[in-house]
């Protein structure tokens, strides 16, 4: 009986130690992939699919495409949301053209 009690006490102490270590380490958020339906539900405004496809075609939202399917990385979407409006591809081209025009040499 004393051996069994000592065994159980050791197990309980090991569990307590493991739980304390787990609580001390900060939990790193798990990055996950979202499909378009999950993205639609994740975004605060719950935009229509057509709106999301429009953002993708204008390259306004970060996305990944593989095997004909759009995928969105949750961390990229969070950064995109926190940064606010991104310049569209046309705005970037206009800015690049203006820069090149001002830098032309004689």
C-alpha positions as CSV (number, residue, x, y, z in Angstrom):
1,X,0.0,0.0,0.0
2,X,2.7,2.6,0.8
3,X,4.4,1.9,-2.6
4,X,1.1,2.5,-4.4
5,X,0.5,5.8,-2.5
6,X,4.0,7.0,-3.3
7,X,3.5,6.1,-7.0
8,X,0.2,8.0,-7.1
9,X,1.7,11.0,-5.3
10,X,4.6,11.2,-7.8
11,X,2.1,11.0,-10.7
12,X,0.0,13.8,-9.3
13,X,3.1,16.0,-8.7
14,X,4.3,15.4,-12.3
15,X,0.9,16.4,-13.6
16,X,0.9,19.6,-11.4
17,X,4.3,20.4,-12.7
18,X,3.3,19.9,-16.4
19,X,0.2,22.1,-15.9
20,X,2.2,24.9,-14.3
21,X,4.7,24.8,-17.1
22,X,1.9,24.9,-19.7
23,X,0.3,27.9,-18.0
24,X,3.6,29.7,-17.9
25,X,4.4,29.4,-21.6
26,X,2.5,31.9,-23.7
27,X,0.2,30.2,-26.2
28,X,1.3,31.0,-29.8
29,X,-1.7,31.5,-32.0
30,X,-2.1,28.7,-34.6
31,X,-2.1,30.1,-38.1
32,X,-4.8,28.5,-40.2
33,X,-5.9,28.4,-43.8
34,X,-9.3,29.8,-44.7
35,X,-11.3,29.0,-47.8
36,X,-13.6,31.7,-49.2
37,X,-16.6,30.7,-47.2
38,X,-14.6,30.7,-44.0
39,X,-13.0,34.0,-44.9
40,X,-16.5,35.5,-45.5
41,X,-17.6,34.4,-42.0
42,X,-14.3,35.6,-40.5
43,X,-14.3,39.1,-41.9
44,X,-16.2,41.6,-39.7
45,X,-18.5,42.9,-42.5
46,X,-19.3,39.4,-43.8
47,X,-18.9,40.5,-47.5
48,X,-20.4,38.7,-50.4
49,X,-18.3,36.2,-52.3
50,X,-18.4,38.5,-55.3
51,X,-16.9,41.2,-53.3
52,X,-14.0,39.0,-52.1
53,X,-13.4,37.8,-55.7
54,X,-13.3,41.5,-56.7
55,X,-10.7,42.2,-54.1
56,X,-8.7,39.2,-55.3
57,X,-8.8,40.3,-59.0
58,X,-7.7,43.8,-58.0
59,X,-5.0,42.3,-55.7
60,X,-6.4,44.2,-52.7
61,X,-6.5,41.3,-50.3
62,X,-3.6,38.8,-49.6
63,X,-4.4,35.4,-51.0
64,X,-2.8,32.2,-52.2
65,X,-3.9,30.1,-55.2
66,X,-3.3,26.4,-55.5
67,X,-5.0,23.8,-57.6
68,X,-7.6,26.4,-58.8
69,X,-8.7,27.2,-55.3
70,X,-8.3,30.4,-53.4
71,X,-6.8,30.1,-49.9
72,X,-6.3,32.8,-47.3
73,X,-3.8,32.7,-44.4
74,X,-5.5,34.0,-41.3
75,X,-2.4,35.9,-40.2
76,X,-2.2,37.6,-43.6
77,X,-5.8,38.6,-43.3
78,X,-5.3,39.9,-39.7
79,X,-2.4,42.1,-40.9
80,X,-4.5,43.3,-43.9
81,X,-7.3,44.3,-41.6
82,X,-5.1,46.1,-39.2
83,X,-3.3,48.0,-42.0
84,X,-6.4,49.4,-43.4
85,X,-6.7,50.2,-47.1
86,X,-4.0,48.9,-49.4
87,X,-3.3,50.6,-52.7
88,X,-4.7,48.8,-55.7
89,X,-2.5,47.6,-58.5
90,X,-3.5,50.6,-60.7
91,X,-2.6,53.0,-57.9
92,X,0.8,51.3,-57.5
93,X,1.4,51.5,-61.2
94,X,0.5,55.2,-61.3
95,X,2.9,55.9,-58.4
96,X,5.7,53.9,-60.1
97,X,5.1,55.8,-63.4
98,X,5.2,59.2,-61.6
99,X,8.4,58.2,-59.8
100,X,10.0,57.1,-63.1
101,X,9.0,60.4,-64.8
102,X,10.5,62.5,-62.1
103,X,13.8,60.5,-62.1
104,X,14.5,60.7,-65.9
105,X,17.9,61.8,-66.8
106,X,18.2,64.7,-69.3
